[in-house]
Each structure stands twice: as C-alpha cells, then as structure tokens.
C-alpha cells in the first residue's frame, strides 16, 4: 500500500479536551472509546468525547500507539504506571464488551 501525506483540516473552533479516564467497549463491528474527565476528590466524571472506530482501525491504532509510546520512552524515559487491579489494567480505564 502506498503511503501519502494527508492534509488535515482542524477547525478553528475545535477545542482540545483533557481526559484522565477512558472506557472502551466493543462489538463485532466497532470499538467505542469514551474519554472522560474524572473530577478530583469526587466520584464523578464528565464525558468529553466518544469515538467509534472499526476493529481494523482499532488494531492499527494499537500498533501506532505502542510505537509512539516506545519512541516517547526512548526520548524521555520509562513511563511509570500503577495498577490497582489483578489483571494489570490501570484504574483509569474500564474495558468492557457489548453486543
């Protein structure tokens, strides 16, 4: 497959969002990411963005993200994470399936 440059149009009124928690759900034809901002000192979070992508794009995203994290750690040092769960998933993330 030939690679090419892609011109991206970022609307001037598009505001960046900060998310410190994510929920990921999936079904046979899509992965859905709900980016949340958990309000410190409370048990409340506000959804900031919902993004759904195909399983193929999710797998590509996973590979690209892994590469970017590796590049980041090579430049800035290892990212230290803490895990509250037995399966190694950070408490800032909820992974669940749906059908």
N, C-alpha and C positions, 0 to 999 in steps of 0.2 A: 504494500500500500504506500502510495506517495504521500510524503508529508509536505504541508504547505503552511504559510503564515496565515493567520486568521485575524482579520480586523474586528476588534471588539468595540461595540458602541456602549459606553457607560453613560446613561442619562445623568444630567447634572443634578437632578433631584433625587437620585438614588443615594440613600443614606447607608453608611456602613452600620452593621449591628455587631454586638458582642454577645457571645453565648458561652456560658460556663457549664452547660449540661446539654446532653443530646439524648434523644430517644430514637431508636432505629427499629422499624418494623418492616416486614416483607411479606409478600405473597408471590404466587407463581410468576407474575409478570412485572413486578416492580419492588423497589426498595424505597421506603419513605423515611426521611430524616426530619425530625422536629428539633430545631435548635431553640434552646431555652436559656433564659437568664434567671438563675436562682437568686432570689433576693437574700443577701447575707443576714443571718440571725433570725430567719423566718423559715417556715415550711412552705413557702410559696415560690412559684416560678412563673414567668411570663413567656409564652411562645413568641419568638422573634421571627422565625421563618420556618416554612415547611417546604421541603424539596423532595420530589419523587423522581426516580430515575430507573431505567431498565436494569435487569440483572447484569447484562453485558457491560453497561456503563459503570455499575457499582463495582464490578470486578476490576475494570480498568482504573477506576478511581482509587481502589485499594492499592493497586500496584504503584500508581503515581504517588500517592500519599506516602507509602513505605519508602520510596526512593527519595522524596523530599525530606522526610524525617532523617534518613541516613545522611543526606547531604548536610542538613542542619547540624546534626550531632558531630559530624566531621569538622565543621567550622566552629561551632560554639561549645561542644562538649555534650556528654550524655544527658538526655532529659530524664530526670528522676521522677518516677511516678509512685503513688501509693495505692494500695488496693485494699479495700475493705471486704471483698468477697472471696470465697473459696476458689472461684474459677478464674481469678485474675482480672476480672473486669472492674475498671475503676468505678467508684460510686457515683461519678458524674455522668454515667452512661447507663441507659436501660435498653437492653436488646430484647425484642420480643417478636414472635412471628404472628401472622394473622392470615386468614384465608378468606 
